[in-house]
Amino acid sequence: MSAAENKQLLKTAFDAWATGDIRPLIAAMADDVTWTVSGHNSWSGRFSGKDSVRRDLLGPLGAQFDGTYTSTASRFVAEDDVVVVETQGSVATKAGGRYDNKYCFVFRVEDGRIREITEYMDTQLVAEVLGVAGPVTSATGPG
C-alpha cells in the first residue's frame, strides 16, 4: 500500500474512535501486532499480539473509565509504511477524575495491516490519574 493509503486507513480508524468506536482500529491490526507504551510507569511496556493488546492493555484501561473513551486526531503524517497521528483522548474515570491525555502514535503498516504501534503521551498524567496498572500477562510486560 502507498503512504496515502496507509494514512487513509488510520484516518478512517480515528474518525470512528472520535465517536468512541475503537473497533475499526482493532480490525486493522495484524494478529501479531506489537503495541509499545512509552515511558516508565506501571502502564508502560510492550504488548505482543492483538489478543494481548485487548486483554492486557485496552481491557484494564477500559475498566477504569466511566463512559466512552474517545480519541480525536488532529494531524496525520505519512511516509512509506509509517503513519504518525497526533490525537487527544477524552474520558472521565470511575474515580471521578478526567483522563484527557494528548498522544503521538507512530504506526507501521504492512499490507494493509497495522504491524507496530508506538504510543507517546504525558506519562505523569497517566501516573496521576490512572495509577498502577492491573496485572499484565504479556510476554514482555511493563517496563
C-alpha positions in Angstrom: 0.0 0.0 0.0 1.1 3.6 -0.6 1.7 6.1 2.1 -1.6 7.8 1.2 -3.5 4.5 1.5 -1.8 3.8 4.9 -2.8 7.3 6.0 -6.4 6.8 4.9 -6.5 3.5 6.8 -5.6 5.3 10.0 -7.8 8.3 9.3 -10.8 6.0 8.9 -10.0 4.2 12.2 -9.5 7.5 14.1 -12.7 9.0 12.6 -14.5 6.1 14.3 -12.6 6.4 17.5 -13.5 10.1 17.8 -17.1 8.8 18.2 -16.0 6.2 20.8 -15.8 3.2 18.3 -12.3 1.6 18.5 -13.4 -1.4 16.6 -12.0 -0.2 13.2 -8.6 0.3 14.7 -8.6 -3.1 16.3 -9.8 -4.7 13.0 -6.9 -3.0 11.1 -4.3 -4.6 13.5 -2.4 -7.7 12.4 -2.8 -10.6 14.7 0.8 -10.3 15.6 0.8 -6.5 16.2 3.0 -5.0 18.8 1.9 -2.0 20.8 4.6 -0.3 22.8 3.5 2.2 25.5 6.4 4.6 26.2 7.6 5.9 29.5 8.5 4.5 32.9 5.3 3.8 34.8 3.2 0.7 35.5 1.3 1.1 32.2 4.5 1.2 30.1 5.5 -1.9 28.2 5.3 -3.9 25.0 2.1 -5.8 24.3 2.6 -8.5 21.7 -0.3 -9.8 19.7 -3.9 -8.5 19.2 -5.2 -10.7 22.0 -2.7 -9.2 24.4 -3.4 -5.7 23.3 -7.1 -6.2 24.0 -6.7 -8.3 27.2 -3.7 -6.7 28.9 -3.8 -3.0 27.7 -7.2 -2.0 26.4 -9.2 -4.1 28.9 -7.6 -2.8 32.1 -7.7 0.8 30.7 -11.4 0.5 29.8 -12.2 -0.9 33.3 -11.0 2.5 34.8 -13.3 4.6 32.5 -16.7 5.9 33.4 -18.2 6.3 30.0 -17.0 6.1 26.4 -13.3 6.9 25.7 -12.8 9.0 22.5 -9.6 9.8 20.7 -9.8 12.8 18.3 -7.0 13.1 15.8 -5.7 16.5 14.7 -2.8 15.5 12.4 -1.7 12.6 10.2 1.7 12.4 8.6 2.6 9.5 6.4 5.8 8.4 4.7 6.3 4.9 3.2 5.0 2.4 5.7 4.9 4.8 8.7 1.9 7.0 9.8 2.2 9.4 12.7 -1.0 10.5 14.3 -1.5 13.3 16.9 -4.6 12.9 18.9 -6.5 14.0 22.0 -8.2 11.4 24.3 -11.1 12.3 26.5 -12.9 10.3 29.2 -14.0 10.5 32.9 -12.6 7.9 35.2 -14.6 5.8 37.7 -12.5 7.5 40.4 -14.0 10.8 39.4 -11.1 12.4 37.6 -10.6 13.3 34.0 -8.2 11.4 31.7 -7.8 13.8 28.8 -4.3 12.9 27.5 -2.6 14.0 24.3 -0.8 11.4 22.2 1.5 10.9 19.4 1.1 7.4 17.9 3.6 6.0 15.4 2.1 3.2 13.3 3.9 0.9 10.9 1.5 -0.5 8.3 2.3 -3.5 6.1 0.0 -5.0 3.5 -3.0 -3.0 4.9 -2.5 -4.2 8.5 -1.1 -2.3 11.5 2.1 -4.2 12.5 3.5 -1.9 15.1 2.2 0.9 17.3 4.4 3.1 19.5 2.5 5.4 21.8 3.9 8.6 23.3 1.9 10.6 25.9 2.0 12.6 29.1 3.2 9.8 31.4 2.9 12.0 34.5 -0.9 12.3 33.8 -1.1 8.6 33.4 0.5 8.0 36.8 -1.6 10.7 38.5 -5.0 9.7 37.0 -4.7 6.0 36.2 -2.3 5.0 38.9 -1.0 1.5 39.0 -1.9 -0.8 36.1 -3.7 -4.1 36.7 -1.9 -7.4 36.2 -0.1 -7.7 32.9 0.4 -11.1 31.3 2.1 -10.1 28.0 5.4 -11.8 27.3 7.4 -8.6 27.8 5.1 -6.9 30.3 5.5 -3.4 31.6 8.8 -1.6 32.0 
